[in-house]
Amino acid sequence: MIDFSYKNVSSSMVILKCIGPDRFFMERAIFPQEIFSSMAPEGSHLEIWGIESYGPNLEQRLRVSASKKEGPVAA
């Protein structure tokens, strides 16, 4: 498991979904300016969903990785 964090820099709530190997799944509402920290398996995918008047909107996709070569997940 790898530690990661995400900061919601927007002015509205977003939904963080983490999908990983071996049926790992986590979903959490993140409020504006909130910093969320957790652990996830190596290679998990983070999806950040915004809420629009017409429904959910995928805003970002990130990967949880311990490798320094990939961009950081922490915002």
Secondary structure, DSSP 8 states (H G I E B T S, - for coil): -EEEEEE--SSS-EEEEEEETTTEEEEEEE-TT-EEEEEE-TT-EEEEEEEETTEEEEEEEEE----SSS--S--
